[in-house]
Amino acid sequence: MIAVRRIAAATMLAALAGISAPSAYAAAPAADDAPFLKAIHQGNLAEIAAGQSARKNATAACVKSVGVTLVRDHRKLDVGVKALAAELHVPLSASPSAAQEKAMTAMQASVGTSAYNTDWLTAEAKSHEDTLALIDGEIAKGGNAEVKAAARGARPVVAKHLELIRACEARVKQS
């Protein structure tokens, strides 16, 4: 039963990554893989919350649009992360990290002001840059082939988000 679930998780992650399924018998997570899974999951939760906030509170159309994209894509990415973490017996938090929660709370202070759009975009640019660094570290130094494949699959999605955020920043500055 465990092997069947591992194959299903590996296949799902491979589909997200756009690659062929890795071996169902990949090694257990290396010491540095579990923290990656935990951090990337919390990042997904934070991005989903940030996207929902943008959809609700932004005044710029591009910020709302980027928010919709973040919610959709990070939910999709998190399905794979949760499945892989379950198969590798890595416990995941039910909420973003304390630092992420603090940043989201700080962002709420600008809701209803003209600063919200730029504050949100600045925070999201930083968050996505940090996530790309985390992903690149996993790709370079991760020990589990399935976790590394998931990181490789997530990288273009997160990079595309950063491009969307930067383009939106330029539009908001022009207005």
C-alpha positions as CSV (number, residue, x, y, z in Angstrom):
1,M,0.0,0.0,0.0
2,I,2.8,2.4,0.9
3,A,4.5,1.7,-2.5
4,V,1.3,2.4,-4.3
5,R,0.9,5.7,-2.5
6,R,4.6,6.6,-3.2
7,I,4.0,5.9,-6.9
8,A,0.9,8.1,-6.9
9,A,2.7,10.9,-5.2
10,A,5.7,10.6,-7.4
11,T,3.5,10.6,-10.5
12,M,1.6,13.7,-9.3
13,L,4.8,15.6,-8.7
14,A,6.2,14.4,-12.0
15,A,3.1,15.7,-13.7
16,L,3.5,19.1,-11.9
17,A,7.2,19.1,-12.9
18,G,6.5,18.0,-16.5
19,I,8.9,15.1,-16.2
20,S,8.6,11.3,-16.2
21,A,7.8,9.6,-12.9
22,P,10.8,9.0,-10.6
23,S,11.5,5.7,-9.1
24,A,8.9,4.7,-6.4
25,Y,11.8,3.5,-4.3
26,A,13.6,6.8,-3.9
27,A,15.6,7.2,-0.7
28,A,14.1,8.7,2.4
29,P,14.4,12.4,2.8
30,A,17.9,13.6,3.6
31,A,18.3,15.8,6.6
32,D,18.1,18.9,4.4
33,D,15.0,17.8,2.5
34,A,12.4,17.8,5.3
35,P,13.1,21.5,6.2
36,F,12.7,22.4,2.5
37,L,9.3,20.6,2.3
38,K,8.2,22.4,5.5
39,A,9.3,25.8,4.3
40,I,7.9,25.5,0.8
41,H,4.6,24.3,2.3
42,Q,4.4,27.3,4.6
43,G,5.4,29.5,1.7
44,N,2.5,28.1,-0.4
45,L,0.1,28.9,2.5
46,A,1.5,32.4,2.8
47,E,1.2,33.0,-1.0
48,I,-2.4,31.7,-1.0
49,A,-3.3,34.1,1.8
50,A,-1.5,37.0,0.1
51,G,-3.2,36.3,-3.2
52,Q,-6.6,36.2,-1.5
53,S,-5.8,39.5,0.2
54,A,-4.8,41.1,-3.1
55,R,-8.0,39.9,-4.8
56,K,-10.0,41.5,-2.0
57,N,-8.0,44.6,-1.2
58,A,-6.0,45.7,-4.2
59,T,-7.1,48.7,-6.3
60,A,-4.9,48.0,-9.3
61,A,-6.2,45.4,-11.8
62,C,-2.8,43.8,-12.3
63,V,-2.4,43.3,-8.5
64,K,-5.8,41.6,-8.4
65,S,-4.8,39.5,-11.4
66,V,-1.5,38.4,-9.9
67,G,-3.3,37.6,-6.7
68,V,-5.6,35.2,-8.6
69,T,-2.7,33.6,-10.2
70,L,-0.8,33.1,-6.9
71,V,-3.9,31.5,-5.3
72,R,-4.4,29.1,-8.2
73,D,-0.8,28.1,-8.7
74,H,0.3,27.8,-5.1
75,R,-2.7,25.7,-4.3
76,K,-1.7,23.4,-7.1
77,L,1.9,23.3,-6.0
78,D,0.9,22.6,-2.4
79,V,-1.1,19.5,-3.4
80,G,2.1,17.9,-4.6
81,V,4.1,19.1,-1.6
82,K,1.6,17.7,0.9
83,A,1.4,14.4,-0.9
84,L,5.2,14.0,-1.0
85,A,5.6,15.1,2.6
86,A,3.0,12.5,3.6
87,E,4.8,9.8,1.7
88,L,8.1,10.7,3.3
89,H,6.6,11.1,6.8
90,V,7.5,14.8,7.0
91,P,5.0,16.7,9.3
92,L,3.8,20.0,7.9
93,S,2.5,23.0,9.7
94,A,-1.1,24.1,9.3
95,S,-0.2,27.7,9.0
96,P,2.5,30.0,7.5
97,S,5.6,30.7,9.6
98,A,5.6,33.3,12.4
99,A,7.6,35.7,10.1
100,Q,5.2,35.2,7.3
101,E,2.2,35.8,9.6
102,K,3.9,39.0,10.9
103,A,4.4,40.2,7.3
104,M,0.8,39.5,6.4
105,T,-0.4,41.4,9.5
106,A,1.9,44.3,8.6
107,M,0.4,44.3,5.1
108,Q,-3.1,44.7,6.5
109,A,-2.1,48.1,7.9
110,S,-2.1,49.5,4.4
111,V,-5.4,48.0,3.3
112,G,-7.7,50.8,2.1
113,T,-4.8,53.1,1.3
114,S,-3.1,53.9,-2.0
115,A,0.1,52.3,-0.6
116,Y,-1.5,48.8,-0.5
117,N,-0.7,47.9,-4.1
118,T,3.0,48.9,-3.9
119,D,3.4,47.4,-0.5
120,W,1.9,44.2,-1.6
121,L,4.0,44.0,-4.8
122,T,7.2,44.8,-2.9
123,A,6.5,42.1,-0.3
124,E,5.6,39.5,-3.0
125,A,8.8,40.3,-5.0
126,K,10.9,39.7,-1.9
127,S,8.9,36.5,-1.1
128,H,9.3,35.1,-4.6
129,E,13.1,35.9,-4.7
130,D,13.5,34.1,-1.3
131,T,11.5,31.2,-2.6
132,L,13.6,30.9,-5.7
133,A,16.8,30.9,-3.5
134,L,15.2,28.1,-1.4
135,I,14.3,26.1,-4.5
136,D,17.8,26.5,-6.0
137,G,19.4,25.4,-2.8
138,E,17.2,22.2,-2.8
139,I,18.0,21.5,-6.4
140,A,21.7,21.9,-5.8
141,K,22.0,20.1,-2.4
142,G,18.8,18.1,-1.8
143,G,19.2,14.4,-1.1
144,N,15.9,12.9,-2.2
145,A,15.3,12.6,-6.0
146,E,11.5,13.2,-5.6
147,V,11.9,16.3,-3.6
148,K,14.5,17.7,-6.0
149,A,12.2,16.9,-8.9
150,A,9.4,18.8,-7.2
151,A,11.7,21.7,-6.7
152,R,12.7,21.7,-10.3
153,G,9.0,21.6,-11.3
154,A,8.1,24.5,-9.0
155,R,10.9,26.7,-10.1
156,P,9.5,27.9,-13.4
157,V,6.1,28.6,-11.7
158,V,7.7,30.8,-9.0
159,A,10.0,32.5,-11.6
160,K,6.9,33.3,-13.7
161,H,5.2,34.8,-10.7
162,L,8.2,37.0,-10.1
163,E,8.0,38.2,-13.7
164,L,4.3,39.0,-13.3
165,I,5.0,40.9,-10.1
166,R,7.8,42.9,-11.7
167,A,5.6,43.7,-14.7
168,C,2.7,44.8,-12.4
169,E,5.1,46.9,-10.4
170,A,6.1,48.8,-13.6
171,R,2.4,49.3,-14.4
172,V,1.5,50.6,-11.0
173,K,4.4,53.0,-11.0
174,Q,3.2,54.5,-14.3
175,S,-0.3,55.1,-13.0
